Amino acid sequence: YNTDHVVYSSPAIGDDGTVYCGSHDTYLYALHPNNGTVKWKYKTGNWIRVSPCIGDDGTIYCVSLDNYLHAVHPKNGNRIWRRNVGAGTSPTIGKDGTIYAGYRTLHAVNPTNGSVKWTFSVGDTMRGGTPCNSLDGTIFVGTSDGGKIIAINPDGTERWRTKIGTCEFAPIIGEDGTV
């Protein structure tokens, strides 16, 4: 499928094979898996540069450069809610369903209604990619300006931080728990 502008993000693929991707033309697209035609498209207020993610109930979450985290219905592309979180990272979902996204501040967002559970200021930008979650619920973010990895407890308090140099990509967690 050819959007009206470039696509920088990786797609997310639903349980039914639907391909979801954002474009610099400001739309989040849902594409049929069998032929690549558009099921629906959802308009945001600016470019979508980061990857969407999919909740357990199928809700699509995407962040746009309009600074909003958008929750979109998977069947019809209608907005469920949106929350201002800044425009830095791809959203990620914790094991309890909490959505994490942000730019200079990490927001923990309730998937049901978009309310903010807590925020955590990282002090730098999280251009370093998507936050990641460990099995115990710890959230890890990388910062590019200060070159740190920060571990944040599930309640929004800091566990630890360490300087590693510029972090342009998302941290990942190995099978043994190493970040």
N, C-alpha and C positions, 0 to 999 in steps of 0.2 A: 504494500500500500504506500502511496506517495502522499505524505502530508504536504502542507503548503510551506514548510520550512524544515530546517535540520532537526534531527533527533539525536540528542547526546546521551540520553539515559538508556539503561538496559530495560527490556520489557519485563513485566511480571505476567505469569501465566496462571489462569484460574483452573480450578479442578475440572471444569468442562472443556479446557483447552483454549478458552478465550484469551487473546493476547492483549494486554493493556500497556500502552506506552504514551509518554508525553512528548510534546513537540514545542519548538520555538514559535509555532503559530498560535500558542496559548491554549491548545486543546489537549485533553486527555482522551485517547482513543481506545475503544473496545473493538477488536477485530475478530471476525469469525475465523476459527482455526482451520476450517477446511478450504477456504478460498481467499482469505485475506480481505474480504469486504468489510465495510464499517457496520457494526451493530448499532453503535451510538457514539457520539462525541460530546464531551463536557467542556464548556468554556471556562477558563480561569481568567484572572486579570492580567497575566503576564506570561512570559516564557516558562516552560517546564524543562528544567535542566537535569533533574535528578529522577531516580527510578521510583515508581510507585511500589506499594506493597499491598498485600491482600490479607484481611482479617479472617478468622476462623468462620465467620458467618458470610464471607464473600465480599464484604465491603471493601472498596478500593480506596486507599489513602494515597494522596499525592501532595507534594509541596511545589508551589509555583513561586516565581520571583515577585508575585504580588504579596508575598510574605505570609500567605495563608496555607495551613494544612487543610486540605479538602477531603471530606468523607463523601464518597459517591456510591450510589446504589448500583450493584453489578448488573441488574436486569434491564434498567431503563436509563442509566446515566444521570439520574436526578441527584441534586445535592441533598445530602442528609443533614450536614452541618459543616461549618468551617471555623477555624480558630487561627488567630494571628500568632505565629511562632517564629517569624523571621524566615529567611529564604536560603538556608545553608545546606542542610543535609537531606538525604533521602530519609523518609520515615522508616522506623523499624518497630516491631511489635514484641512486647515482652510475653513471658509465658502466662501471665494473668490477663493478657489482652491489652494492657496499657500501650499506647502509641508514644514513641519518643521521636522528637524532631526539634530542630532549632538552628541557630546561627552563632550567636555569642552566649545565648542562654539555652540550656536544654529544657524542653517542656515535656512533662509527663501528662498525657492527655487521656481522659476517660473515653473509651470507644463508643459508649452509648449515646452521649450527648455533647461531646467536645469540650466539657469542662476541664480546667487544668487542675490536676491533683497536686503538683508541685513544680517549681522551677529551680534550676541550678545554674548559676553564672559560672561559665568556664573561664572568663576573663579574656580569652582570645576568640578567634573564629574557629568554627568546626568545619572548615572547608575540607578537612581531612577525611570526609566521607561519612558513611552511615554509622550511627552508634551500633554497638553490638551488645548482646546479652549473654551472660553465662547461665548455667543451669541453676545457680542459686539466686538468680535475679539481678546480680550486679550488672550495671550498665557501664560500658567502656566507650569513651569518646577520645578522638585524636584532635589536637589543635594544630593548625598550620603556622600561626604567627609565633607562638612561643614554643612549639615543638614538644608538646607534652601528651602523654596518655593519662587520662583521669579515670579512676574507678569510682563509680557512684553507687551507693547502696539503694535498694528498692524503695526506701523511704525518702530519697532525695538528699541524703547527707553524703559527704565525701568520705570515701574509704581510704584512698591514697592517690598520689599523682607522682609522675616521674618525667623528667626531661629526657627526650630522645633525639632532639633535632627536629627538623621540619617533618611533619606528618601529613603528607598529601593524600593518603589513602586511609580507608577505614581499618581500624584494628580488627583482628580476627582472633579466635580462641581455639587452641589446639585441643585434641582429645584429653590431654593431661591437664588442661586448665591454663596452660601457658598463654599469655597474651602476646 
